[in-house]
Amino acid sequence: MNAKLLKAERFVNLKTGCSYRYVQSSTEYFRPHYHDYYEIFLVLEGEALHLINGRKLKLHPRDLVFIRPRDVHDYVCAGDRPYSMLNITFTTETLEALFGFLGEGFPGKELLEAELPPAVMLSESEFARLERRMESLCAIQPDSTDELRSAMRILLFEIFTRCFSGGVPKAGDSPEWLDALCEEMERNGNFIHGTARLLELSDKTREHLSRCMKKYKGVTPSEFVNNIRLNYIANMLVNSNHNIADIIFESGFNNISWANELFKRKFGTTMHRFRMGEQ
């Protein structure tokens, strides 16, 4: 069957540059298609086969997938019950503006040029967070174009920066739970609380966590946490006028000498010289 071209003029609100829609497989007709716009979909319930660029990939709840215009895809139910998804569509102009704002440091080119659509499985907390964000979006009056445009762009910014900032996952990379854990440690000041918080969030035994961190990340749990803390210190040295000792304690270190030693190993200079730009 030939793939059908779906056009933005029908499937995207051109006034806002973005649209969203909740889709149930039991009431939707799918056929092979591609777009002249971009799409992100999040599987909410059930399982399906994603027929994409000549491949068959299984979809599970919490899977988030970024579809580019050249991707030819279709969905087939893989279980006994229907599946549902959240579908977000947006124009090429919207994506170009977003990637342009994020700049060269964001792996936009990698995401666009990958053979298969970039996909991640959200952690339960990230999935719940996105659901809450969508509830807020649904509360906006449909004809409030300016408010919807801003809210949708903020949502897309959050999705790309929180979920796709690491580029395209590669075969043999670390388990999804470990990647989600590492991301969670960088948020909400979790790194400040050290390896105890890392272990708590992992819901694994200390031995299993240590083995996985060493195998997939090449560091011990302590080294991983300290690296985040050192990055925090480096950023605060450059982007604040806080006292250096205060910055060290704010990062979670309780020993100034040890923090200074680790900082010098990582950045090759002292904190004072780093702050003065003598790197």
C-alpha positions in Angstrom: 0.0 0.0 0.0 1.3 3.4 -0.9 2.0 5.8 1.9 -0.3 8.8 2.2 1.0 12.4 2.7 -0.7 14.1 5.7 -0.5 17.9 5.5 -0.1 20.5 8.2 -3.0 22.5 6.9 -5.3 19.7 8.1 -3.5 18.2 11.1 -1.8 21.2 12.7 -3.4 24.4 14.0 -1.5 26.9 11.8 -2.5 29.8 14.0 -0.5 28.3 16.9 2.0 26.2 14.9 1.1 23.2 17.2 -1.7 20.9 18.0 -2.4 18.0 20.3 -4.9 15.1 20.2 -5.7 12.1 22.3 -6.0 9.0 20.1 -7.7 5.6 20.8 -6.9 2.8 18.4 -10.4 1.4 18.7 -11.8 4.5 17.0 -9.0 5.4 14.7 -8.1 4.2 11.2 -4.4 3.9 10.6 -2.6 3.5 7.3 1.0 4.0 6.1 1.7 7.7 6.0 4.2 10.5 6.3 3.9 14.2 7.0 5.0 17.6 5.9 5.2 18.5 9.6 6.7 17.0 12.8 5.1 14.8 15.4 5.7 13.5 18.9 3.6 10.8 20.3 3.4 9.3 23.8 1.9 5.8 24.3 -0.5 6.0 27.2 -1.9 2.5 27.5 -1.7 -0.8 25.7 0.9 -2.1 23.3 1.3 -1.7 19.5 3.7 -2.4 16.7 5.2 0.6 15.1 5.8 0.0 11.4 8.5 2.6 10.7 10.8 3.1 7.8 10.6 -0.6 6.9 11.1 -1.9 10.5 8.7 -3.2 13.1 9.3 -1.9 16.6 7.1 -2.7 19.7 5.6 0.2 21.5 4.9 0.2 25.3 3.2 2.6 27.7 5.5 5.6 28.4 7.3 5.4 25.1 7.9 8.8 23.6 8.7 9.0 19.9 9.8 11.9 17.7 8.6 11.6 14.0 10.2 13.6 11.2 8.6 14.4 7.9 10.6 11.8 6.0 9.5 9.0 8.3 6.9 6.6 6.8 5.0 4.9 9.6 1.8 3.0 10.7 0.5 1.4 13.8 -0.8 -2.2 14.4 -2.4 -3.3 17.7 -0.1 -5.8 19.4 -2.3 -7.0 22.3 -5.8 -8.0 23.1 -6.9 -4.5 24.2 -6.8 -1.2 22.3 -3.9 1.2 22.9 -4.0 4.9 23.3 -1.6 7.7 22.7 -1.1 11.4 23.0 -0.2 13.0 19.6 1.5 16.4 19.3 2.0 17.9 15.9 3.9 21.0 15.0 5.0 22.8 11.9 8.6 22.9 10.4 8.7 26.6 11.3 8.0 25.8 15.0 10.7 23.2 15.1 13.3 25.4 13.3 12.5 28.2 15.8 13.0 25.9 18.8 16.2 24.3 17.5 17.5 27.7 16.5 16.9 28.9 20.0 18.6 25.9 21.6 21.7 26.4 19.4 24.5 24.2 18.3 25.0 22.6 21.7 21.7 20.8 21.3 21.8 17.6 19.2 19.1 18.7 16.8 21.0 17.6 13.7 21.5 14.2 15.2 17.8 13.8 16.0 16.8 14.9 12.5 19.3 12.7 10.7 19.0 9.4 12.6 17.8 6.4 10.6 15.0 5.7 12.9 12.9 8.2 14.9 14.5 9.1 18.2 12.6 7.3 21.0 12.8 7.1 24.8 10.8 5.4 27.5 9.9 8.0 30.2 10.4 7.2 33.8 7.2 7.0 35.8 7.8 10.4 37.4 8.5 12.0 34.0 5.4 10.4 32.5 3.2 11.6 35.4 4.7 15.1 35.0 3.9 15.2 31.3 0.4 14.1 32.0 0.0 16.9 34.5 1.4 19.4 32.0 -1.2 18.2 29.4 -4.0 18.6 32.0 -2.9 22.3 32.3 -2.9 22.6 28.6 -6.4 21.2 28.2 -7.6 23.8 30.7 -6.8 26.7 28.3 -9.8 28.1 26.4 -9.5 26.7 22.8 -9.9 30.1 21.1 -7.1 31.7 23.2 -4.6 31.5 20.4 -1.8 33.4 21.9 -2.0 31.6 25.2 -2.1 28.2 23.5 0.8 29.1 21.2 3.0 30.0 24.1 1.9 27.0 26.2 2.5 24.5 23.4 6.0 26.0 22.7 6.9 25.8 26.3 5.8 22.2 26.4 7.8 21.3 23.3 10.8 23.0 24.8 10.5 20.9 27.9 10.0 17.7 26.0 13.1 18.2 23.8 15.3 19.5 26.6 14.2 17.0 29.2 13.8 13.9 27.0 16.0 14.3 23.9 18.9 16.4 25.0 21.1 13.3 25.1 20.7 12.8 21.3 19.8 9.4 19.8 20.0 6.4 22.1 22.4 3.8 20.7 22.3 0.0 20.9 24.2 -1.3 24.0 23.6 1.9 25.9 22.8 1.7 29.6 19.3 0.4 30.8 16.5 2.9 30.6 16.0 2.9 34.4 19.7 3.9 34.9 19.5 6.7 32.4 16.3 8.0 34.0 17.9 7.7 37.4 21.0 9.7 36.3 18.7 12.4 34.8 16.7 12.6 38.0 19.8 13.1 40.1 20.6 16.2 38.2 17.1 17.7 39.0 15.6 19.3 42.0 18.9 19.3 43.9 18.9 15.5 44.3 22.7 15.5 43.9 23.1 17.6 47.0 22.0 14.6 49.1 24.6 12.3 47.6 24.7 8.6 47.1 22.0 8.0 49.7 19.5 9.8 47.4 20.9 8.0 44.4 20.3 4.6 46.1 16.8 5.7 47.3 15.7 6.8 43.9 17.1 3.7 42.2 15.1 1.2 44.2 18.0 -1.2 43.7 20.4 -2.8 46.1 23.6 -0.9 46.7 25.6 -3.8 45.1 23.4 -3.9 41.9 23.5 -0.1 41.5 27.3 0.0 41.9 27.8 -2.8 39.3 25.5 -1.1 36.8 27.0 2.4 37.3 30.5 1.0 36.8 29.5 -1.2 33.8 27.4 1.4 31.9 28.7 4.8 33.1 32.3 3.9 33.9 32.2 5.5 37.3 31.3 4.5 40.9 28.1 6.1 42.4 30.3 8.5 44.5 32.2 9.6 41.4 28.9 10.1 39.5 27.5 12.3 42.2 30.7 14.2 42.8 30.9 15.0 39.0 27.5 16.6 39.1 28.4 18.6 42.2 31.6 19.8 40.5 29.7 20.9 37.4 27.3 22.8 39.7 30.3 24.5 41.5 31.8 25.4 38.1 28.6 27.0 36.9 28.0 28.9 40.1 31.6 30.2 40.1 30.9 31.7 36.7 27.3 32.7 37.0 27.0 34.0 40.6 28.9 36.2 43.0 28.3 33.8 45.9 31.2 33.1 48.3 33.2 30.0 47.1 32.9 28.2 50.5 29.1 28.7 50.3 29.0 27.3 46.8 30.9 24.2 47.9 28.5 23.5 50.8 25.5 24.3 48.6 26.7 21.6 46.2 26.6 18.9 48.9 30.3 18.7 49.7 31.0 19.0 53.4 34.8 19.1 53.1 36.2 22.2 51.4 39.7 20.7 51.0 38.4 17.5 49.3 36.1 19.6 47.0 39.0 21.7 46.0 41.1 18.7 45.2 38.4 17.1 43.1 37.8 20.3 41.3 41.4 20.8 40.4 41.6 17.2 39.1 38.6 17.8 36.8 39.2 21.3 35.6 42.9 21.6 36.0 42.9 24.7 38.0 41.7 26.1 41.4 38.2 27.4 41.9 39.5 30.9 42.4 41.4 30.9 39.1 38.4 29.3 37.4 36.2 32.1 38.6 38.7 34.7 37.3 38.7 33.0 33.8 42.2 31.6 34.2 41.2 28.1 33.0 
